[in-house]
Amino acid sequence: MPTLNGRKALITGASRGIGRAIAEAFAREGAALALIATALEKTNETAQRCKEIGAPKVMQFALDVRSSAECDRVIKEATAGLDGIDIVVNNAGVTKDNLLMRLTDQDYDAVLDTNLRGAFNITRAACRPLMKSKAGRLINIASVVGMTGNAGQANYAASKGGLIAFTKSVAKELSGRGVTANVIAPGFIETDMTAGLDPKVKEGVLKEILLGRLGKPEDIAAAAAYLASDAAGYITAQVLVVDGGLTA
Ligand SMILES: NC(=O)c1ccc[n+]([C@@H]2O[C@H](COP(=O)([O-])OP(=O)(O)OC[C@H]3O[C@@H](n4cnc5c(N)ncnc54)[C@H](O)[C@@H]3O)[C@@H](O)[C@H]2O)c1
């Protein structure tokens, strides 16, 4: 039996990588979908794949999650179009890496605005439909560096550490309405975000991964599908690390 039959899920950053894999996994489990990316056409391929998999309904939205007004508008439209929202996945994220001494105001703000402010914008806008749902689920995609820190990623690590604290706070606020809020903290996943990294850096990371391989978007999608399902109904305010043992 598909585990998300009748559920409606909204996913940010659904154009590629982890967001696309989550959309496909949810489609496989029978969820209707609202796919968000910065431009409408960017979600075309994901939408097509999800329809082929059998998602009962797929909506597409162009949205920059940094704009709270736009987030309010899109959440309203998605809620009306899908007749509610049960699952929200804040997956949109960016990196602008540099050593602290060279980290510019612009690059610090850009990363915090998208990764942390963006998740706040979406979550605040989606509060009401989540509380109305019989099985409201918030799933925020952070990173292991939000717990460990990382040289050259002070802005990114701060945004992801903030996202973890934000999610735990939301879990406490919305628990009375039966909404769970959890974080997935991926390790090193092969996507566009990590494609440009120096092969030597990748080799170094690989040596640290207990399971001996880099992660795939599907590894994160499987965890998201689990947290969205009834099987995870008693799990909230948690950080699920999916890193192949990188940080063990
Ligand atoms: N790839 C990894 O190793 C890794 C590790 C840990 C955490 N993560 C996190 O997982 C999430 C997905 O990463 P990915 O590797 O698939 O990256 P990616 O670069 O392939 O995809 C990022 C997605 O976010 C969207 N996005 C960026 N800025 C946006 C904005 N302002 N408004 C709306 N959408 C926006 C992009 O369009 C894209 O769809 C991110 O939050 C990232 O920080 C990735």
The ligand as an SDF file (V2000), in Angstrom:
LIG
                    3D

 44 48  0  0  0  0  0  0  0  0999 V2000
   24.2020   17.9950   -1.8570 N   0  0  0  0  0  0  0  0  0  0  0  0
   24.6530   17.8380   -0.6140 C   0  0  0  0  0  0  0  0  0  0  0  0
   25.7110   17.2530   -0.3680 O   0  0  0  0  0  0  0  0  0  0  0  0
   23.8610   18.3930    0.5390 C   0  0  0  0  0  0  0  0  0  0  0  0
   24.3190   18.1000    1.8330 C   0  0  0  0  0  0  0  0  0  0  0  0
   23.6230   18.5740    2.9110 C   0  0  0  0  0  0  0  0  0  0  0  0
   22.4880   19.3330    2.7160 C   0  0  0  0  0  0  0  0  0  0  0  0
   22.0560   19.6180    1.4630 N   0  0  0  0  0  0  0  0  0  0  0  0
   20.8730   20.4560    1.3350 C   0  0  0  0  0  0  0  0  0  0  0  0
   19.8990   19.8110    0.5650 O   0  0  0  0  0  0  0  0  0  0  0  0
   19.0860   20.7710   -0.1180 C   0  0  0  0  0  0  0  0  0  0  0  0
   19.0370   20.4430   -1.6010 C   0  0  0  0  0  0  0  0  0  0  0  0
   20.3530   20.4990   -2.1000 O   0  0  0  0  0  0  0  0  0  0  0  0
   20.8420   19.8860   -3.5000 P   0  0  0  0  0  0  0  0  0  0  0  0
   22.1400   19.2440   -3.2420 O   0  0  0  0  0  0  0  0  0  0  0  0
   19.7420   19.1230   -4.1440 O   0  0  0  0  0  0  0  0  0  0  0  0
   21.1490   21.2530   -4.2690 O   0  0  0  0  0  0  0  0  0  0  0  0
   20.8130   21.7850   -5.7300 P   0  0  0  0  0  0  0  0  0  0  0  0
   21.6690   22.9750   -5.8930 O   0  0  0  0  0  0  0  0  0  0  0  0
   20.9090   20.6840   -6.7120 O   0  0  0  0  0  0  0  0  0  0  0  0
   19.2770   22.2160   -5.5930 O   0  0  0  0  0  0  0  0  0  0  0  0
   18.8890   23.3150   -4.8220 C   0  0  0  0  0  0  0  0  0  0  0  0
   17.4580   23.6430   -5.1340 C   0  0  0  0  0  0  0  0  0  0  0  0
   17.0790   24.8230   -4.3940 O   0  0  0  0  0  0  0  0  0  0  0  0
   16.4620   25.7670   -5.2800 C   0  0  0  0  0  0  0  0  0  0  0  0
   16.6440   27.1360   -4.8000 N   0  0  0  0  0  0  0  0  0  0  0  0
   17.7990   27.7890   -4.5420 C   0  0  0  0  0  0  0  0  0  0  0  0
   17.5420   29.0370   -4.1280 N   0  0  0  0  0  0  0  0  0  0  0  0
   16.2010   29.1910   -4.1370 C   0  0  0  0  0  0  0  0  0  0  0  0
   15.3120   30.2550   -3.8160 C   0  0  0  0  0  0  0  0  0  0  0  0
   15.7720   31.4470   -3.3970 N   0  0  0  0  0  0  0  0  0  0  0  0
   13.9730   30.0600   -3.9080 N   0  0  0  0  0  0  0  0  0  0  0  0
   13.4770   28.8480   -4.3140 C   0  0  0  0  0  0  0  0  0  0  0  0
   14.2670   27.8060   -4.6430 N   0  0  0  0  0  0  0  0  0  0  0  0
   15.6110   27.9810   -4.5590 C   0  0  0  0  0  0  0  0  0  0  0  0
   17.1680   25.5080   -6.6150 C   0  0  0  0  0  0  0  0  0  0  0  0
   16.4220   26.0350   -7.6860 O   0  0  0  0  0  0  0  0  0  0  0  0
   17.2340   23.9830   -6.6030 C   0  0  0  0  0  0  0  0  0  0  0  0
   15.9940   23.4390   -7.0130 O   0  0  0  0  0  0  0  0  0  0  0  0
   19.7120   22.1320    0.1990 C   0  0  0  0  0  0  0  0  0  0  0  0
   19.0050   22.7470    1.2520 O   0  0  0  0  0  0  0  0  0  0  0  0
   21.1050   21.7700    0.6270 C   0  0  0  0  0  0  0  0  0  0  0  0
   21.6590   22.7390    1.4930 O   0  0  0  0  0  0  0  0  0  0  0  0
   22.7210   19.1630    0.3610 C   0  0  0  0  0  0  0  0  0  0  0  0
  1  2  1  0
  2  3  2  0
  2  4  1  0
  4  5  1  0
  4 44  2  0
  5  6  2  0
  6  7  1  0
  7  8  2  0
  8  9  1  0
  8 44  1  0
  9 10  1  0
  9 42  1  0
 10 11  1  0
 11 12  1  0
 11 40  1  0
 12 13  1  0
 13 14  1  0
 14 15  2  0
 14 16  1  0
 14 17  1  0
 17 18  1  0
 18 19  2  0
 18 20  1  0
 18 21  1  0
 21 22  1  0
 22 23  1  0
 23 24  1  0
 23 38  1  0
 24 25  1  0
 25 26  1  0
 25 36  1  0
 26 27  1  0
 26 35  1  0
 27 28  2  0
 28 29  1  0
 29 30  1  0
 29 35  2  0
 30 31  1  0
 30 32  2  0
 32 33  1  0
 33 34  2  0
 34 35  1  0
 36 37  1  0
 36 38  1  0
 38 39  1  0
 40 41  1  0
 40 42  1  0
 42 43  1  0
M  CHG  2   8   1  16  -1
M  END
$$$$
